[in-house]
Amino acid sequence: LELKRMSVSREHRGRGLARALCREVLAFARARGYGAVVLSTSMVQVAAQRLYEGQGFRRVGTSYPSLLGTLLNFQIFHYRCDLGDI
């Protein structure tokens, strides 16, 4: 299962909503027999990286979104959470 574009509006951040949403996605995937959840986030999304790593995701790769991204060393981090691990 791929998690795409999870976001919590600024006025609602800091209340644990992203953590709860992430747990719900993992439970949804597990209940439907998926073996893993994958996602990507950019190198500048440090809070997102901490959130995902805290939920059991591990970084499994890095890529560049474009030639310009490569020139600027702007990386996209790829994460995976194997559902049998949590």
C-alpha positions in Angstrom: 0.0 0.0 0.0 1.4 3.5 -0.8 0.7 6.4 1.5 0.5 9.6 -0.6 0.4 13.2 0.5 -0.6 13.0 4.1 -0.9 16.5 5.6 -2.3 18.2 8.6 -3.1 21.9 8.4 -0.9 24.2 10.3 -3.5 25.2 12.8 -4.1 21.6 13.8 -0.4 20.5 14.1 1.1 19.4 17.4 -2.0 17.5 18.6 -0.9 14.0 17.5 -3.2 14.0 14.5 -0.5 12.9 12.0 0.6 10.1 14.3 -3.0 9.0 14.6 -3.6 9.1 10.9 -0.4 7.1 10.3 -1.5 4.5 12.8 -4.9 4.3 11.1 -3.2 3.8 7.6 -1.1 1.0 9.1 -4.1 -0.7 10.7 -6.1 -0.3 7.4 -3.3 -1.9 5.4 -2.8 -4.7 7.9 -6.5 -5.5 8.1 -6.7 -5.9 4.3 -3.7 -8.2 4.1 -1.0 -5.8 2.8 2.5 -6.8 3.7 3.9 -3.3 3.8 3.2 0.4 3.5 5.6 2.6 1.4 5.9 6.3 1.0 8.2 9.1 -0.1 9.1 12.4 1.5 11.6 15.1 0.7 14.8 15.8 2.6 13.4 19.1 3.9 10.4 17.4 5.6 12.4 16.6 8.8 9.2 16.4 11.0 7.7 13.9 8.6 10.8 11.8 8.6 10.7 11.7 12.4 7.0 10.8 12.4 7.4 8.0 10.0 10.5 6.6 11.7 8.7 6.7 15.0 5.9 4.7 13.5 8.2 1.9 12.4 9.1 3.0 8.8 12.7 2.6 7.7 14.4 4.5 4.9 15.0 2.1 2.0 16.3 4.5 -0.7 17.0 7.9 -2.0 16.3 9.5 -5.4 16.3 12.9 -7.1 13.0 14.3 -8.5 14.6 15.8 -11.6 17.9 16.9 -13.2 17.6 20.2 -11.3 17.0 18.3 -8.1 20.2 16.4 -8.8 22.1 19.6 -9.5 20.8 21.1 -6.2 21.3 17.8 -4.3 17.5 17.8 -3.4 16.8 14.3 -2.4 13.6 12.3 -2.0 13.7 9.7 0.7 11.8 6.4 0.3 10.4 4.6 3.3 8.9 1.2 4.0 7.1 -0.3 7.0 6.8 -4.0 6.8 3.6 -4.8 8.6 4.9 -8.1 10.1 7.5 -6.0 12.0 5.1 -4.0 14.1 
